[in-house]
């Protein structure tokens, strides 16, 4: 999995949001707010194509987080990104 071109992570006063750079000017901009672990996963997927197993290992290595919680965070992140057409 990796982040598709055209999406960017923006820090708005300490709150990280994902926006589409190619949005139409006809409607309001849609933004997705990310948690700290989601920002970490975003940065992993922005760098290269990453598997779920690689995401799990990276979360466990970089956060004091259980495997169960890490898997839940990954599942929520991936589902949200897929539902919004952000990852391929």
C-alpha positions, 0 to 999 in steps of 0.5 A, a space after each residue: 500500500 502507498 499514498 496516491 499522488 495528489 494528497 498531502 498532510 498539513 499541520 494546522 496548529 498542531 492538528 494534522 489533516 489530509 487534503 486533496 491538492 486536486 480538489 474542485 473549487 466548486 465545493 467545500 474541501 474535505 479533510 481527514 484528521 489524523 491521530 499521532 499513530 495515523 500520521 506515523 503510518 501516513 509518513 511510512 506509506 508516503 515514503 514507499 509501498 508498505 505491507 500491513 506486517 511492516 506497518 505493525 512492526 514499525 508501530 510497535 518499534 516506535 510507540 509503546 503500543 500493544 499488538 492488538 491496539 496497533 492492529 486496530 489502529 492500522 485497520 482503521 487507518 487503512 479502511 479510512 484511506 481506502 474509503 476516501 481513495 487515498 491509498 492504492 
